[in-house]
Amino acid sequence: MGGDFGARVVMRRGALNLITDVPGLVVGNAEDAQVRTGVTVMLGDAPFTAGVHVMGGAPGTRETDLLAPDKTVEQVDALVLSGGSAFGLDAASGVADGLRAKGRGFAVGDIRVPIVPGAILFDLLNGGAKDWVDNPYKALGMQALGNAATRFEIGSFGAGTGATTATLKGGLGSASVVLPSGATVGALVAVNALGSATVGDGPQFWAAPFEMDDEFGGLGVAHSYPGAALPQTKLSQHANTTIGIVATDAALTQAQCTRLATAAHDGFARALVPSHTPMDGDLIFAASTGARAIADPIAETLLLGHAAATAMARAIARAIYAAKPAPGDVLPCWQAQFG
């Protein structure tokens, strides 16, 4: 990059347009159609460096404190996104059990302790059967781990299964971008926002200016915008939160991963209106496999942050665009409304 901040940088999307375009990463989904919920897990061929940044007012998390740059453990074995509110935090336990059975985890003497941070969204008011006796999320977490692969479904799958937005059914989304240096940045997100991913009553997405290759319909920008008026929300339901992951093969420290996660929140603001509200638990993890060295830390981390925000905005729109209808839905999906 040579520190040339004025040069125009052309980016392209990855081959799969999924976070797994980052080499060495796989993603698994698991769903329970009766409960209307699910779990998504991302893991690597090896432990990866991770950071996190929370901007929502109502987060639900597991093991995020250890991702601070001053903490001892710098790498994790997996990251988990789950429905279920606080119940969904148990999904990470299932993932940890599965990883331990595979011999994965932080070595403490002859014991392996898998490090599995997680975050949850609230999908308890979406019409599904929530009268379980035994918490289903641990089993869903282990099932999602077993399903982990390079290719995975987006839309009404995994942690996005029971997600909603203010106006449309939510979902799981992913997108990727390849930088001129060859580094790849990917985003993965479960969209359950208080606000909306589309503008007004129309089909156009707030993220339209960042779309690549008609990946969410190619409709372009909206014909008019509401200006300073507050768009429709689902405030009365208190059933919110968008949670995501950005990942790269560029070699980043834990502090740089934290900065990458912070920059990626711009993608939430570009694609969801409003975002980062007191009733959302908006959170983004960032992960680095460390496969590609960085020659110019200032210029390249700046570009990585921009790429992460752009990929995240696109992933959010793709989640809504790919959602599919199911019996008993409380909101229409984008395809049924506009497709």
C-alpha beads as a LAMMPS data file, in Angstrom:
LAMMPS data file: protein, C-alpha beads

339 atoms
338 bonds

1 atom types
1 bond types

-500.0 500.0 xlo xhi
-500.0 500.0 ylo yhi
-500.0 500.0 zlo zhi

Masses

1 110.0

Atoms # bond

1 1 1 0.000 0.000 0.000
2 1 1 2.944 2.320 0.640
3 1 1 0.864 4.664 2.784
4 1 1 -0.846 6.193 -0.276
5 1 1 -4.147 7.160 1.319
6 1 1 -5.248 9.086 -1.772
7 1 1 -5.184 6.145 -4.176
8 1 1 -8.506 4.655 -5.223
9 1 1 -8.756 1.078 -3.978
10 1 1 -10.815 -1.393 -5.998
11 1 1 -12.225 -4.362 -4.094
12 1 1 -14.064 -7.442 -5.314
13 1 1 -16.197 -9.952 -3.493
14 1 1 -14.884 -13.413 -2.674
15 1 1 -15.705 -16.569 -4.607
16 1 1 -18.465 -17.708 -2.222
17 1 1 -19.397 -14.251 -0.920
18 1 1 -19.306 -15.785 2.554
19 1 1 -17.113 -15.258 5.594
20 1 1 -15.557 -18.636 4.767
21 1 1 -13.803 -17.022 1.818
22 1 1 -11.248 -16.291 4.545
23 1 1 -9.074 -19.415 4.224
24 1 1 -9.135 -21.746 7.196
25 1 1 -12.571 -20.788 8.522
26 1 1 -15.747 -22.873 8.537
27 1 1 -19.295 -22.107 9.701
28 1 1 -22.047 -24.404 10.928
29 1 1 -25.768 -23.807 11.467
30 1 1 -28.410 -25.649 13.449
31 1 1 -32.113 -24.867 13.767
32 1 1 -35.190 -25.924 15.726
33 1 1 -38.260 -25.225 13.584
34 1 1 -40.694 -25.733 16.464
35 1 1 -38.913 -23.305 18.776
36 1 1 -38.175 -20.981 15.810
37 1 1 -34.581 -20.447 16.779
38 1 1 -31.078 -21.543 15.936
39 1 1 -27.337 -21.369 16.472
40 1 1 -24.403 -20.444 14.234
41 1 1 -20.788 -21.306 15.052
42 1 1 -17.563 -20.210 13.339
43 1 1 -14.290 -22.001 13.947
44 1 1 -10.919 -22.289 12.287
45 1 1 -8.429 -24.966 11.359
46 1 1 -6.478 -23.600 14.320
47 1 1 -7.193 -21.123 17.139
48 1 1 -7.460 -17.538 15.913
49 1 1 -6.919 -14.110 17.426
50 1 1 -10.146 -12.337 18.337
51 1 1 -11.529 -9.063 19.655
52 1 1 -15.006 -7.696 20.317
53 1 1 -16.849 -4.393 20.477
54 1 1 -20.327 -3.824 21.915
55 1 1 -22.379 -0.774 20.937
56 1 1 -25.903 -1.862 21.834
57 1 1 -27.483 -1.074 25.173
58 1 1 -28.739 -4.585 25.986
59 1 1 -26.062 -7.183 25.175
60 1 1 -25.984 -10.829 26.185
61 1 1 -22.528 -12.396 26.070
62 1 1 -20.225 -15.183 27.208
63 1 1 -16.432 -14.905 27.677
64 1 1 -16.142 -11.514 26.006
65 1 1 -14.086 -10.023 28.865
66 1 1 -11.124 -12.209 27.942
67 1 1 -11.062 -10.636 24.456
68 1 1 -9.838 -7.300 25.853
69 1 1 -6.305 -6.498 24.621
70 1 1 -4.861 -6.650 28.156
71 1 1 -6.051 -10.188 28.893
72 1 1 -3.831 -13.290 28.935
73 1 1 -5.612 -15.506 26.394
74 1 1 -5.343 -13.929 22.939
75 1 1 -6.763 -16.695 20.766
76 1 1 -10.077 -18.536 20.749
77 1 1 -11.276 -21.834 19.336
78 1 1 -14.714 -20.749 18.090
79 1 1 -17.256 -17.935 18.134
80 1 1 -20.977 -18.558 18.638
81 1 1 -24.047 -16.556 17.619
82 1 1 -27.338 -17.797 19.045
83 1 1 -31.005 -17.052 19.452
84 1 1 -32.734 -17.619 22.763
85 1 1 -31.751 -14.574 24.782
86 1 1 -29.980 -15.646 27.994
87 1 1 -31.003 -19.274 27.405
88 1 1 -29.010 -19.201 24.174
89 1 1 -25.726 -18.620 25.967
90 1 1 -25.755 -22.367 26.664
91 1 1 -25.082 -22.980 22.948
92 1 1 -21.414 -22.187 23.551
93 1 1 -21.305 -24.979 26.152
94 1 1 -22.307 -27.481 23.494
95 1 1 -19.622 -26.143 21.174
96 1 1 -17.028 -26.321 23.960
97 1 1 -17.956 -29.922 24.730
98 1 1 -17.660 -30.856 21.082
99 1 1 -14.293 -29.156 20.705
100 1 1 -12.943 -30.789 23.842
101 1 1 -13.920 -34.178 22.452
102 1 1 -11.805 -33.306 19.407
103 1 1 -8.808 -32.428 21.596
104 1 1 -9.161 -28.701 20.940
105 1 1 -8.692 -26.008 23.562
106 1 1 -6.297 -23.952 25.657
107 1 1 -3.736 -26.269 27.280
108 1 1 -3.634 -26.191 31.076
109 1 1 -1.413 -29.085 32.133
110 1 1 -2.957 -32.159 30.550
111 1 1 -6.389 -30.508 30.328
112 1 1 -7.766 -28.769 27.242
113 1 1 -10.184 -25.888 27.831
114 1 1 -11.893 -24.692 24.616
115 1 1 -12.268 -20.901 24.526
116 1 1 -15.691 -20.190 23.005
117 1 1 -17.026 -16.634 23.339
118 1 1 -20.623 -16.152 22.321
119 1 1 -23.423 -13.620 21.932
120 1 1 -27.195 -13.932 21.805
121 1 1 -30.214 -12.213 20.321
122 1 1 -33.782 -12.113 21.642
123 1 1 -36.185 -14.253 19.595
124 1 1 -38.523 -15.444 22.357
125 1 1 -41.618 -13.605 21.058
126 1 1 -41.636 -14.878 17.471
127 1 1 -44.439 -17.422 17.836
128 1 1 -42.318 -20.529 18.382
129 1 1 -42.790 -23.117 21.140
130 1 1 -40.799 -21.780 24.069
131 1 1 -42.253 -24.086 26.743
132 1 1 -39.264 -26.439 26.771
133 1 1 -38.348 -28.411 29.889
134 1 1 -34.675 -28.815 28.989
135 1 1 -32.780 -25.900 27.464
136 1 1 -32.326 -26.842 23.755
137 1 1 -29.375 -24.585 23.022
138 1 1 -26.531 -26.785 24.230
139 1 1 -27.624 -29.515 21.825
140 1 1 -28.073 -26.965 19.033
141 1 1 -24.558 -25.675 19.647
142 1 1 -23.068 -29.150 19.334
143 1 1 -25.155 -29.806 16.214
144 1 1 -23.993 -26.545 14.613
145 1 1 -20.380 -27.505 15.334
146 1 1 -20.936 -30.846 13.613
147 1 1 -22.373 -29.059 10.559
148 1 1 -19.418 -26.683 10.147
149 1 1 -18.238 -26.423 6.544
150 1 1 -16.944 -23.927 4.004
151 1 1 -20.387 -23.605 2.411
152 1 1 -23.407 -22.789 4.557
153 1 1 -26.906 -21.404 4.106
154 1 1 -27.942 -17.811 4.784
155 1 1 -31.395 -16.370 5.367
156 1 1 -33.670 -18.364 7.689
157 1 1 -30.940 -20.568 9.110
158 1 1 -28.767 -20.761 12.204
159 1 1 -28.962 -17.841 14.591
160 1 1 -31.141 -15.993 12.071
161 1 1 -33.914 -18.604 12.087
162 1 1 -36.284 -16.728 14.378
163 1 1 -34.981 -13.212 13.819
164 1 1 -37.167 -10.238 12.907
165 1 1 -36.749 -6.557 12.100
166 1 1 -39.225 -3.702 12.477
167 1 1 -40.951 -4.461 9.167
168 1 1 -39.686 -7.769 7.770
169 1 1 -38.426 -11.170 8.789
170 1 1 -34.751 -11.111 9.769
171 1 1 -32.135 -13.726 9.079
172 1 1 -28.509 -14.805 8.835
173 1 1 -26.305 -13.008 6.321
174 1 1 -22.746 -13.164 5.091
175 1 1 -20.541 -11.370 2.568
176 1 1 -16.866 -11.061 1.701
177 1 1 -14.413 -8.783 -0.046
178 1 1 -10.909 -9.342 -1.407
179 1 1 -8.473 -6.437 -1.173
180 1 1 -5.809 -5.569 -3.762
181 1 1 -3.176 -6.961 -1.379
182 1 1 -4.867 -10.347 -1.591
183 1 1 -6.178 -10.185 1.967
184 1 1 -9.778 -11.287 2.449
185 1 1 -12.358 -9.794 4.822
186 1 1 -15.640 -11.534 5.552
187 1 1 -18.735 -10.746 7.604
188 1 1 -21.332 -12.963 9.260
189 1 1 -24.416 -11.522 10.971
190 1 1 -27.699 -12.524 12.585
191 1 1 -30.119 -9.636 11.980
192 1 1 -32.797 -9.175 14.651
193 1 1 -32.841 -5.397 14.733
194 1 1 -35.156 -2.983 16.485
195 1 1 -35.032 -0.966 13.279
196 1 1 -35.341 -1.784 9.604
197 1 1 -32.982 -2.833 6.826
198 1 1 -35.226 -1.356 4.116
199 1 1 -36.165 2.262 3.445
200 1 1 -39.736 3.203 4.310
201 1 1 -42.375 0.965 2.728
202 1 1 -40.270 0.146 -0.307
203 1 1 -37.998 -2.779 -1.198
204 1 1 -34.727 -0.842 -1.382
205 1 1 -32.092 -1.517 1.255
206 1 1 -30.276 1.106 3.304
207 1 1 -27.110 -0.781 2.316
208 1 1 -27.779 -0.324 -1.425
209 1 1 -24.790 1.981 -2.106
210 1 1 -22.435 -0.830 -1.077
211 1 1 -24.032 -3.687 -3.037
212 1 1 -21.777 -5.866 -5.207
213 1 1 -23.007 -7.753 -8.291
214 1 1 -26.738 -7.487 -7.495
215 1 1 -26.240 -9.684 -4.425
216 1 1 -29.473 -8.457 -2.831
217 1 1 -31.594 -7.700 -5.848
218 1 1 -29.766 -4.863 -7.583
219 1 1 -32.611 -2.426 -6.941
220 1 1 -30.356 0.544 -6.320
221 1 1 -31.017 3.297 -3.815
222 1 1 -34.471 4.387 -2.672
223 1 1 -36.307 7.119 -4.572
224 1 1 -36.861 9.102 -1.370
225 1 1 -35.633 9.000 2.212
226 1 1 -37.398 9.888 5.476
227 1 1 -34.803 12.453 6.508
228 1 1 -34.672 13.078 10.231
229 1 1 -37.961 11.285 10.925
230 1 1 -37.639 8.144 13.045
231 1 1 -38.461 5.067 10.939
232 1 1 -40.740 2.323 12.200
233 1 1 -39.325 0.165 15.004
234 1 1 -40.493 -2.802 17.087
235 1 1 -39.855 -0.989 20.372
236 1 1 -43.004 -2.363 22.012
237 1 1 -41.720 -5.939 21.632
238 1 1 -38.293 -5.442 23.282
239 1 1 -37.206 -8.326 21.023
240 1 1 -34.059 -7.141 19.393
241 1 1 -30.288 -7.315 18.822
242 1 1 -28.028 -7.763 15.814
243 1 1 -24.862 -9.796 16.405
244 1 1 -22.048 -10.485 13.990
245 1 1 -18.479 -11.464 13.204
246 1 1 -15.917 -9.969 10.849
247 1 1 -12.865 -12.030 9.956
248 1 1 -9.691 -11.661 7.938
249 1 1 -6.578 -13.601 7.037
250 1 1 -4.485 -10.460 7.610
251 1 1 -2.285 -10.867 10.685
252 1 1 -3.750 -8.691 13.433
253 1 1 -3.073 -8.382 17.133
254 1 1 -5.874 -8.612 19.661
255 1 1 -5.901 -4.814 19.906
256 1 1 -6.128 -4.515 16.115
257 1 1 -8.980 -7.057 16.071
258 1 1 -10.808 -4.896 18.595
259 1 1 -10.342 -1.897 16.313
260 1 1 -11.579 -3.965 13.348
261 1 1 -14.731 -4.879 15.268
262 1 1 -15.241 -1.226 16.156
263 1 1 -14.940 -0.142 12.520
264 1 1 -17.337 -2.896 11.417
265 1 1 -20.107 -1.313 13.492
266 1 1 -20.282 1.334 10.769
267 1 1 -21.802 -1.451 8.688
268 1 1 -24.658 -1.738 11.185
269 1 1 -25.279 2.009 10.945
270 1 1 -25.198 1.917 7.140
271 1 1 -27.651 -0.987 6.866
272 1 1 -30.054 -0.692 9.838
273 1 1 -32.027 2.378 10.902
274 1 1 -31.987 2.973 13.784
275 1 1 -29.074 0.898 15.070
276 1 1 -27.133 0.664 18.349
277 1 1 -30.240 1.563 20.345
278 1 1 -30.711 1.095 24.113
279 1 1 -32.908 -1.930 23.368
280 1 1 -30.458 -3.620 20.967
281 1 1 -27.511 -5.675 22.178
282 1 1 -25.541 -4.902 19.014
283 1 1 -22.161 -6.652 19.122
284 1 1 -19.436 -7.577 16.643
285 1 1 -16.590 -10.040 17.114
286 1 1 -13.480 -9.718 14.946
287 1 1 -11.181 -12.604 14.080
288 1 1 -7.768 -12.906 12.441
289 1 1 -6.285 -16.175 11.235
290 1 1 -2.921 -14.448 10.876
291 1 1 -2.070 -16.090 7.549
292 1 1 -1.019 -12.851 5.763
293 1 1 1.570 -10.456 7.120
294 1 1 0.807 -6.733 7.063
295 1 1 3.466 -4.575 5.421
296 1 1 2.001 -1.154 6.291
297 1 1 0.086 -1.334 9.604
298 1 1 -1.455 2.136 9.360
299 1 1 -2.685 2.086 5.766
300 1 1 -3.675 -1.567 5.723
301 1 1 -5.599 -1.592 8.996
302 1 1 -7.464 1.511 7.788
303 1 1 -8.489 -0.334 4.629
304 1 1 -9.355 -3.497 6.547
305 1 1 -11.717 -1.502 8.762
306 1 1 -13.435 0.050 5.758
307 1 1 -13.745 -3.349 4.110
308 1 1 -15.201 -4.864 7.289
309 1 1 -17.854 -2.137 7.555
310 1 1 -18.775 -2.502 3.883
311 1 1 -18.956 -6.293 4.058
312 1 1 -21.080 -6.099 7.210
313 1 1 -23.597 -3.723 5.598
314 1 1 -23.893 -6.060 2.611
315 1 1 -24.253 -9.119 4.857
316 1 1 -27.155 -7.471 6.690
317 1 1 -29.035 -6.784 3.460
318 1 1 -28.319 -10.299 2.204
319 1 1 -29.790 -11.739 5.422
320 1 1 -33.116 -9.989 4.834
321 1 1 -33.102 -10.689 1.096
322 1 1 -32.493 -14.435 1.604
323 1 1 -35.050 -15.032 4.391
324 1 1 -37.758 -17.579 3.541
325 1 1 -41.362 -17.772 4.793
326 1 1 -42.464 -20.350 7.339
327 1 1 -45.909 -21.218 8.761
328 1 1 -46.834 -18.919 11.639
329 1 1 -44.411 -16.121 10.796
330 1 1 -45.205 -12.911 12.658
331 1 1 -43.789 -10.788 9.812
332 1 1 -43.503 -11.236 6.030
333 1 1 -40.146 -11.968 4.492
334 1 1 -38.653 -9.664 1.841
335 1 1 -39.182 -12.196 -0.966
336 1 1 -42.903 -12.563 -0.192
337 1 1 -43.387 -8.814 0.120
338 1 1 -41.329 -7.619 -2.830
339 1 1 -39.787 -10.544 -4.707

Bonds

1 1 1 2
2 1 2 3
3 1 3 4
4 1 4 5
5 1 5 6
6 1 6 7
7 1 7 8
8 1 8 9
9 1 9 10
10 1 10 11
11 1 11 12
12 1 12 13
13 1 13 14
14 1 14 15
15 1 15 16
16 1 16 17
17 1 17 18
18 1 18 19
19 1 19 20
20 1 20 21
21 1 21 22
22 1 22 23
23 1 23 24
24 1 24 25
25 1 25 26
26 1 26 27
27 1 27 28
28 1 28 29
29 1 29 30
30 1 30 31
31 1 31 32
32 1 32 33
33 1 33 34
34 1 34 35
35 1 35 36
36 1 36 37
37 1 37 38
38 1 38 39
39 1 39 40
40 1 40 41
41 1 41 42
42 1 42 43
43 1 43 44
44 1 44 45
45 1 45 46
46 1 46 47
47 1 47 48
48 1 48 49
49 1 49 50
50 1 50 51
51 1 51 52
52 1 52 53
53 1 53 54
54 1 54 55
55 1 55 56
56 1 56 57
57 1 57 58
58 1 58 59
59 1 59 60
60 1 60 61
61 1 61 62
62 1 62 63
63 1 63 64
64 1 64 65
65 1 65 66
66 1 66 67
67 1 67 68
68 1 68 69
69 1 69 70
70 1 70 71
71 1 71 72
72 1 72 73
73 1 73 74
74 1 74 75
75 1 75 76
76 1 76 77
77 1 77 78
78 1 78 79
79 1 79 80
80 1 80 81
81 1 81 82
82 1 82 83
83 1 83 84
84 1 84 85
85 1 85 86
86 1 86 87
87 1 87 88
88 1 88 89
89 1 89 90
90 1 90 91
91 1 91 92
92 1 92 93
93 1 93 94
94 1 94 95
95 1 95 96
96 1 96 97
97 1 97 98
98 1 98 99
99 1 99 100
100 1 100 101
101 1 101 102
102 1 102 103
103 1 103 104
104 1 104 105
105 1 105 106
106 1 106 107
107 1 107 108
108 1 108 109
109 1 109 110
110 1 110 111
111 1 111 112
112 1 112 113
113 1 113 114
114 1 114 115
115 1 115 116
116 1 116 117
117 1 117 118
118 1 118 119
119 1 119 120
120 1 120 121
121 1 121 122
122 1 122 123
123 1 123 124
124 1 124 125
125 1 125 126
126 1 126 127
127 1 127 128
128 1 128 129
129 1 129 130
130 1 130 131
131 1 131 132
132 1 132 133
133 1 133 134
134 1 134 135
135 1 135 136
136 1 136 137
137 1 137 138
138 1 138 139
139 1 139 140
140 1 140 141
141 1 141 142
142 1 142 143
143 1 143 144
144 1 144 145
145 1 145 146
146 1 146 147
147 1 147 148
148 1 148 149
149 1 149 150
150 1 150 151
151 1 151 152
152 1 152 153
153 1 153 154
154 1 154 155
155 1 155 156
156 1 156 157
157 1 157 158
158 1 158 159
159 1 159 160
160 1 160 161
161 1 161 162
162 1 162 163
163 1 163 164
164 1 164 165
165 1 165 166
166 1 166 167
167 1 167 168
168 1 168 169
169 1 169 170
170 1 170 171
171 1 171 172
172 1 172 173
173 1 173 174
174 1 174 175
175 1 175 176
176 1 176 177
177 1 177 178
178 1 178 179
179 1 179 180
180 1 180 181
181 1 181 182
182 1 182 183
183 1 183 184
184 1 184 185
185 1 185 186
186 1 186 187
187 1 187 188
188 1 188 189
189 1 189 190
190 1 190 191
191 1 191 192
192 1 192 193
193 1 193 194
194 1 194 195
195 1 195 196
196 1 196 197
197 1 197 198
198 1 198 199
199 1 199 200
200 1 200 201
201 1 201 202
202 1 202 203
203 1 203 204
204 1 204 205
205 1 205 206
206 1 206 207
207 1 207 208
208 1 208 209
209 1 209 210
210 1 210 211
211 1 211 212
212 1 212 213
213 1 213 214
214 1 214 215
215 1 215 216
216 1 216 217
217 1 217 218
218 1 218 219
219 1 219 220
220 1 220 221
221 1 221 222
222 1 222 223
223 1 223 224
224 1 224 225
225 1 225 226
226 1 226 227
227 1 227 228
228 1 228 229
229 1 229 230
230 1 230 231
231 1 231 232
232 1 232 233
233 1 233 234
234 1 234 235
235 1 235 236
236 1 236 237
237 1 237 238
238 1 238 239
239 1 239 240
240 1 240 241
241 1 241 242
242 1 242 243
243 1 243 244
244 1 244 245
245 1 245 246
246 1 246 247
247 1 247 248
248 1 248 249
249 1 249 250
250 1 250 251
251 1 251 252
252 1 252 253
253 1 253 254
254 1 254 255
255 1 255 256
256 1 256 257
257 1 257 258
258 1 258 259
259 1 259 260
260 1 260 261
261 1 261 262
262 1 262 263
263 1 263 264
264 1 264 265
265 1 265 266
266 1 266 267
267 1 267 268
268 1 268 269
269 1 269 270
270 1 270 271
271 1 271 272
272 1 272 273
273 1 273 274
274 1 274 275
275 1 275 276
276 1 276 277
277 1 277 278
278 1 278 279
279 1 279 280
280 1 280 281
281 1 281 282
282 1 282 283
283 1 283 284
284 1 284 285
285 1 285 286
286 1 286 287
287 1 287 288
288 1 288 289
289 1 289 290
290 1 290 291
291 1 291 292
292 1 292 293
293 1 293 294
294 1 294 295
295 1 295 296
296 1 296 297
297 1 297 298
298 1 298 299
299 1 299 300
300 1 300 301
301 1 301 302
302 1 302 303
303 1 303 304
304 1 304 305
305 1 305 306
306 1 306 307
307 1 307 308
308 1 308 309
309 1 309 310
310 1 310 311
311 1 311 312
312 1 312 313
313 1 313 314
314 1 314 315
315 1 315 316
316 1 316 317
317 1 317 318
318 1 318 319
319 1 319 320
320 1 320 321
321 1 321 322
322 1 322 323
323 1 323 324
324 1 324 325
325 1 325 326
326 1 326 327
327 1 327 328
328 1 328 329
329 1 329 330
330 1 330 331
331 1 331 332
332 1 332 333
333 1 333 334
334 1 334 335
335 1 335 336
336 1 336 337
337 1 337 338
338 1 338 339
